[in-house]
């Protein structure tokens, strides 16, 4: 299984269908597992997708409409049932603290999992560490909503030919990466002499919203953008009324922001043919487009050179 991929657990909007579960998306990023918007049935979808509860390290809820959060009780209880040992951080709009508390304690169970609530108060960084930085931006929906962005730190790619030229091998390679320079046969070799910059990977998750500044801030330059495309352009008035995007609008965001891979999701049950979403986005965006389907895996693009 890839160490960096999106596991699609559900893709329906307000109402699930015969082929689409309520929302649910897990970003696996090395040792991190970001579970976004676990809608009703997410626990079972994780089983069908072969995702253990121990893979989840953070739960990120964009807002408290049911299709984005009604799976929280099952997921939280499963963490305890499986005895997940590591802490799981839960992010959600601070205005919905009461909703999250009700969901978390929706029924009686023996709670042993360490679930730590860290509500989102405003735009900004939520967490940072060696793996990267998680941040949130406010969206434009009838209820308070936030989107999420994860950014891996930039690094350097080691060049085997250059390392060999300078006589660096074995433990000296790690020491050079840690310290920035090593002395070999009386010569100082710097990290820049044997490597080149490597851009960190970037991921954004944008759900229920109209076009707004937050959408563009989240999507700017990401390698993968998971974004709602609830409606097609023929129903743009409904999208605007209910605080959603069309597939064409999602494509325009990806084009303007330089997104490498566009993942369309959160589809209204009124449309039977998902191919139409890709075709509409492709009118304005020339990059890779994925129409998300339940229980599929979408790998993150390889790092930029």
C-alpha positions, 0 to 999 in steps of 0.5 A: 500500500502506498505511503502517500495516497487518498483513500476515498471512503464516500463521495455522496453529498446530502443523501447517499445513493446505491453506489455512493456512501456519505462523505469520508476521505483518508489522506495517508501521508507516511505515518500520518492519517488525516480522516476528513469529514467522516459521514454516516457509514464511514466505519464500515467503509474503512473496513471495506477499504482495508483501512484500520482505525489505527491508521487515523491520527487526526479527524478533520471536520469541515462543518456540521452538516450531517453528511460530513460528521454523522460518522464521528460516533462510529469512528470514535468508538472504534478507536476505543474498541480496537485499543488504538494507542496513539492520540487522535486529534480532532479539528472542527469549527469551534462554533460546533463544540456542542455538536462534536460533544454530542457526536462523540458521546452519542451512546454508551461505550467504554472509552479508552482511546485518547481523542483530543479536541482542538477546535478551529477558531480562525484561519491559520496553522493548526499543527506543525511537526517534522511531517509538515504543517496543517492549516485551516482557512474559512469557507463560505457556506450557510454554516461555519466551515473551514477547509484544510491544507497540509504542507510538507517541508521543502528538503533536498534530493541527494545526488548519488553521482555527486556523493561518489565524486566527493567520496561520501558514503554510508553514515557520512550521508546521514551526517551530511544531511543533519549537519549540512557539511562534512570533512572528507580527506581534509576537504569540506563538502557542503550539502548543496554540493551533493544535492538539489532542492526538493519541494515538499508535497502539498495537499488541500481539502475543500468541501461545501463552499461558494467561491471565496478567498479561502478556497484559493488560499487552500488550493494555491500550488498544491499537488492534490486538491480534493474539492466539492463539485456538488452541481453541474453548471446547468444548476449553478443557481442552486450551487450559489443558493446553497453554498456549493461549487460546480464542477466547472468552478472547481476546474477553474480554481485548479487552473488558476492555482496551479494544481497538479491533480484535481479530485472532484467529490461530493456529488448531488444524487440528481446526476447519474453520470459522473463522467459529466463532472470530469468533462465540465472541469476539463473545459477550463483545467488541463491537468489530471482530473479524478472523479472520486469513487467510493473505495478507490485509492488516489496516489499523490503525484510524485514530488516536483523536481 
